[in-house]
Each structure stands twice: as structure tokens, then as C-alpha cells.
Amino acid sequence: MPLISFGSILSFAEELEKQDEAFYAAAAANPAFAELKDLFDQFLQDTRKNIKNVQRTRRENVTEMILEPIKDFTRAPFCEEIDPAEAKTSAEILDAARCLEKKTERYYTEASVKIKALSEVSRALKMIGKKHTAHLKKLDTL
């Protein structure tokens, strides 16, 4: 399904963040990964902040949303579902978290380029993308 407007880009961003939220909530609640609970709780808090930022960006820039069409951008490359219940070891859950963060980071990077005509929105997407980059760096140190 193509992402052809400001609204569709931000709606899909919110959808991705909600998937991340569900992943981290499940991972943090799983006693098998108790040693990673603090990390997953922090990522869960960050994800909830990201959802609020996406929603605020949509509200604050709604007057500009119909002015700029988006071309050649689809959701398909970002629709891979990652289920924390499939992970049996800490290494597997960390790999799943890396995949999730890479996917989400890539979305924000590409979306910010596609919507660069709306500089405030592009900047907001880049900032959220940088948070996911920081998550990746943190995961890579484990």
C-alpha cells in the first residue's frame, strides 16, 4: 500500500511505534529475559514518547498536510512482523530487537527524505529516527 500523503506517513509511523511498544512490553514482561527488563522498559518508555511526538507533529502541521504529495514510497518494506514470543534465549530476543529497530530507523530515515518539503515534519521524523539509532547502538553493545 503506497504512502502518498503527510497523513499516511505519520499514521504508519504511529503504527510502527505501536508495534514496537507491543514488542517491548511483551519482552519486558517475559521472565526469561529478566536481565534485559530494564533495557526493554526504557525502550518501551521511549516508544511511548515517540507515539506522542508523532501525534503532536500531525496535529501541529495539519494545515500543511494536503500541500505536498509523496511519490514512490510504500509500506511493504517495513511490514515485517517480529514476535518476541518466538525468542527463546536472550541472544534471540536481542536479535529480534535489533531487527525491529533497524526496520523502524530505516522507515524514519526514508520518510524524512520523502517529506523534506515540510521541514518541521522532516526534522521531527529525523529526531525520532535518531532515537532508534541510539537504541541500535545500545543493543550492539550487549
VENGIBEL-V720711 format. One record per residue. N is the residue number from 1. SS is DSSP state (A for helix, B for strand, O for the rest). OMEGA is omega in radians with two decimals (999 if undefined). Layout:
[[N;SS;OMEGA] [N;SS;OMEGA]]
This chain:
[[1;O;-3.10] [2;B;3.03] [3;O;-2.94] [4;O;-3.11] [5;O;3.04] [6;A;-3.10] [7;A;-3.12] [8;A;3.11] [9;A;-3.12] [10;A;3.08] [11;A;3.13] [12;A;3.07] [13;A;3.12] [14;A;3.11] [15;A;3.10] [16;A;3.13] [17;A;3.11] [18;A;3.05] [19;A;3.10] [20;A;3.13] [21;A;3.14] [22;A;3.12] [23;A;-3.07] [24;A;3.08] [25;A;3.13] [26;A;-3.13] [27;A;-3.14] [28;A;-3.11] [29;A;-3.09] [30;O;-3.11] [31;A;3.12] [32;A;-3.11] [33;A;-3.07] [34;A;-3.12] [35;A;3.13] [36;A;-3.06] [37;A;-3.12] [38;A;3.11] [39;A;-3.12] [40;A;3.06] [41;A;3.11] [42;A;3.12] [43;A;3.11] [44;A;3.09] [45;A;3.13] [46;A;-3.14] [47;A;3.11] [48;A;3.06] [49;A;3.12] [50;A;3.11] [51;A;3.12] [52;A;3.12] [53;A;3.10] [54;A;3.14] [55;A;3.12] [56;A;3.11] [57;A;3.11] [58;A;-3.12] [59;A;-3.05] [60;A;-3.07] [61;O;-3.06] [62;A;-3.12] [63;A;-3.13] [64;A;-2.94] [65;O;-3.10] [66;O;-3.04] [67;O;-2.99] [68;O;3.09] [69;O;3.12] [70;O;-3.12] [71;O;3.02] [72;O;3.10] [73;O;-3.12] [74;B;3.14] [75;O;-3.00] [76;A;-3.11] [77;A;-3.05] [78;A;-3.02] [79;O;3.14] [80;O;3.11] [81;O;3.11] [82;O;-3.04] [83;O;-3.14] [84;A;-3.14] [85;A;3.13] [86;A;-3.12] [87;O;-3.13] [88;O;-3.11] [89;O;3.09] [90;A;3.13] [91;A;3.14] [92;A;-3.14] [93;A;3.09] [94;A;3.07] [95;A;3.12] [96;A;3.12] [97;A;3.09] [98;A;3.12] [99;A;3.13] [100;A;-3.12] [101;A;3.10] [102;A;3.14] [103;A;-3.10] [104;A;3.09] [105;A;3.14] [106;A;3.11] [107;A;-3.10] [108;A;3.12] [109;A;-3.13] [110;A;-3.14] [111;A;-3.13] [112;A;3.08] [113;A;-3.12] [114;A;-3.06] [115;O;-3.05] [116;O;3.09] [117;O;3.06] [118;O;-2.94] [119;A;3.13] [120;A;3.14] [121;A;3.11] [122;A;3.13] [123;A;3.12] [124;A;3.13] [125;A;3.10] [126;A;-3.13] [127;A;3.11] [128;A;3.08] [129;A;3.12] [130;A;3.08] [131;A;3.10] [132;A;3.05] [133;A;3.11] [134;A;3.08] [135;A;3.13] [136;A;3.13] [137;A;3.12] [138;A;3.13] [139;A;-3.12] [140;A;3.11] [141;O;-3.11] [142;O;999]]
